[in-house]
Amino acid sequence: MRIRIRNILVCLAVLCLHSLALAQVPAATAEVLMRKSGVWDQLADIADQVKASISQSPSNAGLEPQDIKRLEQVAGEAFDAQRLREDFLRVLSSQITAAPCAQALKWYGSPTGAKITALEISSSTRFDDMNSALTEGNRILAQSSAKRQSLLSQTVKATGAAQALVTMQINSTLAILQGVAHVAPQGAAPQVEALRRQMEAQRPQMEAASMGIMLSTFALTYQTVNDKALQHYVGFLSSKSGVALTAAMMDALDKSLSAAARRLGSGIPQADGTTTL
């Protein structure tokens, strides 16, 4: 079964633009960081987004309505907000150090940081219809000055969003298959490692496509942010603390989504009518 997870990852990538370095901070501090960044609330929306992707998937054409409903139930349990938050928090608190954490909280508390974070949180709702969002983002990008386009490109590069998006796509897809393989009958398990090699071979093309997606996404997300504020943001992201924070957030997101995807994969064969998906 193919679940269209790219839209979900794009929304989250827009939010998770921050990271870490060498030692742990208390879990309570890491939780504050999650809440300030908006990730805490965003993780609560993922289950509904995955269920919507399942209900709209063309691969469900041969399934009965009750089978689709069962799949949605499995997805809801796999991507439960509390489980996602616990997984994310565990990774983040094990990686983030005191200095990057303090700088990140200072950024989120600044007027520019608070405004940009609010835009990142609110913009995620626009990506329910990805085609319309990308069309609008492309229009804004085409009408932007050369300086503005350069700033947006710098923002995408500073966040590593294009590369992270591809990594999460690959890892989440394979995690679903790993979950299926764990419970599939002998000889029926999908060839996960063979698929990984195929997907990794396509990484350059996937990253090029993701770069375009993120440029359009950022153009739409930050359209009300002036060049000076956006340059300030790039400066934070490019700082030692910003680079560290971004890496930690993206790694925590990747691992929490992969864990949920494995749970989903394990549940798929148990849902009626899905044994051949």
C-alpha positions in Angstrom: 0.0 0.0 0.0 1.3 3.5 -0.9 0.5 6.1 1.7 1.0 9.7 0.4 3.1 10.9 3.3 5.0 13.7 1.4 2.3 16.4 2.3 2.7 15.6 6.0 6.4 15.7 5.8 6.4 19.0 4.0 4.2 20.5 6.7 6.4 19.2 9.4 9.6 20.2 7.7 8.4 23.8 7.6 7.9 23.6 11.4 11.1 21.8 12.3 13.7 24.4 11.3 15.9 24.2 14.4 18.6 21.9 16.3 21.6 20.7 18.8 25.1 19.2 19.6 26.9 17.3 22.5 25.0 16.6 25.7 21.6 16.2 27.2 19.2 18.7 28.6 16.4 17.7 31.0 13.3 16.3 29.3 11.3 19.1 30.7 13.5 21.7 29.0 13.3 19.8 25.7 9.5 19.7 26.1 9.5 23.5 26.5 11.5 23.7 23.2 9.0 21.5 21.5 6.1 23.6 22.7 7.8 26.9 21.8 8.6 25.7 18.3 5.0 24.5 17.6 6.1 20.9 17.1 4.2 19.8 20.2 0.9 20.9 18.7 1.8 19.8 15.1 2.5 16.2 16.2 -1.1 16.0 17.4 -2.4 16.5 13.8 -0.4 13.8 12.1 -2.8 10.9 12.8 -5.6 12.7 11.1 -3.4 13.6 8.2 -2.3 10.0 7.7 -5.9 8.8 8.0 -6.9 11.3 5.3 -4.1 10.1 3.1 -5.3 6.5 3.5 -8.9 7.3 2.7 -7.9 9.2 -0.5 -5.3 6.7 -1.7 -6.1 5.1 -5.1 -4.8 1.8 -3.9 -7.9 1.5 -1.7 -10.2 1.0 -4.8 -10.6 -2.7 -4.1 -11.3 -2.4 -0.4 -14.6 -2.4 1.4 -15.5 0.7 3.4 -15.1 -1.2 6.6 -11.6 -2.3 5.6 -10.6 1.2 5.0 -12.0 2.2 8.3 -10.0 -0.5 10.0 -6.8 0.8 8.2 -7.6 4.3 9.5 -8.0 2.9 13.0 -4.6 1.2 12.7 -3.0 4.5 11.5 -4.6 6.4 14.3 -3.1 4.1 16.9 0.3 4.1 15.1 0.5 7.9 14.9 -1.1 8.6 18.3 0.0 12.1 19.4 1.3 10.9 22.8 3.5 8.2 21.3 4.9 10.6 18.7 5.6 13.2 21.3 7.3 10.7 23.6 9.5 9.4 20.8 10.4 12.9 19.6 11.1 14.1 23.1 13.3 11.1 23.9 15.5 11.8 20.8 15.6 15.6 21.3 16.5 15.5 25.0 19.3 12.9 24.3 20.9 15.2 21.7 20.3 18.8 22.5 22.8 20.6 24.7 22.3 23.5 27.0 23.9 26.2 24.8 21.9 25.6 21.6 18.7 25.1 23.6 19.2 28.4 25.4 19.8 30.2 22.1 16.8 28.6 20.5 14.5 29.6 23.3 15.9 33.1 23.1 15.2 33.1 19.3 11.6 31.9 19.9 11.1 34.6 22.5 12.2 37.4 20.2 9.6 39.4 18.2 11.0 38.1 14.8 11.3 34.6 16.0 7.8 34.6 17.5 6.4 36.0 14.3 8.1 33.5 12.0 7.2 30.5 14.3 3.6 31.6 14.3 3.6 31.7 10.4 5.2 28.3 10.3 2.5 26.9 12.6 -0.4 28.5 10.8 0.9 27.7 7.3 0.7 24.0 7.8 -3.0 24.1 7.3 -2.5 25.5 3.8 -0.8 22.3 2.7 -3.8 20.1 3.0 -4.2 20.8 -0.7 -0.6 20.4 -1.8 -1.2 21.2 -5.5 -3.0 24.5 -4.7 -0.3 25.4 -2.1 2.5 24.8 -4.6 0.8 26.7 -7.3 0.4 29.7 -5.1 4.0 29.3 -3.8 5.3 29.2 -7.3 3.4 32.3 -8.2 4.8 34.2 -5.3 8.3 32.9 -6.0 8.1 34.0 -9.7 7.1 37.5 -8.6 9.8 37.8 -6.0 12.9 39.9 -6.5 16.3 38.3 -7.1 17.3 39.2 -3.6 14.2 37.6 -2.1 14.7 34.5 -4.1 18.2 34.3 -2.9 17.1 34.7 0.7 14.5 31.9 0.3 17.2 29.7 -1.2 19.5 30.4 1.7 16.7 29.6 4.1 16.1 26.2 2.5 19.8 25.4 2.5 20.3 26.5 6.1 17.4 24.3 7.3 18.6 21.3 5.2 14.8 20.9 4.6 15.1 19.4 1.1 17.6 16.7 2.2 15.7 16.0 5.4 12.4 15.6 3.4 13.9 12.9 1.2 15.5 11.1 4.2 12.1 11.0 6.0 10.3 9.9 2.8 12.8 7.0 2.4 12.9 6.0 6.1 9.1 6.2 6.6 8.4 4.2 3.5 10.9 1.5 4.5 9.7 1.6 8.1 6.2 0.7 6.9 7.6 -2.3 5.0 9.7 -3.3 7.9 6.6 -3.4 10.1 4.8 -5.5 7.5 7.8 -7.8 7.2 7.8 -8.3 11.0 4.4 -9.9 10.9 4.2 -11.3 7.4 4.2 -15.0 6.8 7.5 -16.7 5.9 8.5 -15.9 2.3 5.9 -13.1 2.0 8.0 -10.3 3.6 8.9 -7.4 1.3 12.5 -7.0 0.2 13.2 -3.9 2.3 17.0 -3.6 1.7 16.6 -4.0 -2.0 14.1 -1.2 -2.0 16.4 0.9 0.1 19.2 0.6 -2.4 16.8 1.6 -5.2 15.5 4.6 -3.3 19.0 5.7 -2.3 20.1 5.5 -5.9 17.3 8.0 -6.7 18.2 10.4 -3.9 19.9 13.0 -6.1 16.7 13.3 -8.3 14.5 13.3 -5.2 16.5 16.0 -3.5 16.4 18.2 -6.6 12.6 17.8 -6.7 12.4 18.5 -3.0 14.5 21.6 -3.3 11.8 23.0 -5.7 9.0 22.0 -3.4 10.6 23.6 -0.4 11.4 26.9 -2.3 7.7 27.2 -3.2 6.6 26.2 0.3 8.9 28.7 1.9 7.8 31.5 -0.5 4.2 30.9 0.6 5.0 30.5 4.3 7.2 33.6 4.7 5.4 35.9 2.2 4.6 38.4 4.9 8.1 38.4 6.4 10.3 41.2 5.1 13.8 40.7 3.8 15.5 42.0 6.9 13.6 39.6 9.2 14.2 36.7 6.8 17.9 37.6 6.7 17.9 37.6 10.5 16.3 34.1 10.4 19.0 32.8 8.0 21.6 34.2 10.4 20.1 32.3 13.3 19.8 29.1 11.3 23.4 29.4 10.1 24.8 30.0 13.5 26.5 27.1 15.5 23.5 26.8 17.7 21.0 27.1 14.8 22.8 24.3 12.9 22.8 22.1 16.0 19.2 22.7 16.7 18.0 22.0 13.2 19.9 18.7 13.1 18.4 17.6 16.4 14.8 18.5 15.5 15.0 16.8 12.1 16.5 13.7 13.6 13.8 13.6 16.2 11.2 14.0 13.6 12.7 11.3 11.4 12.9 8.8 14.2 9.5 9.5 15.6 7.8 9.2 12.2 9.8 6.0 11.4 8.7 4.4 14.6 5.1 5.3 13.9 5.4 4.0 10.3 6.7 0.6 11.6 3.7 0.4 13.9 1.5 1.1 11.0 3.2 -1.5 8.9 2.8 -4.1 11.6 -0.9 -3.4 11.8 -1.6 -3.5 8.1 -1.7 -7.3 7.7 -4.0 -7.5 10.7 -6.6 -5.3 8.9 -9.2 -7.2 6.9 -8.7 -7.1 3.2 -5.2 -5.7 3.3 -3.1 -8.8 3.2 -2.0 -8.1 -0.4 -1.3 -4.4 0.0 
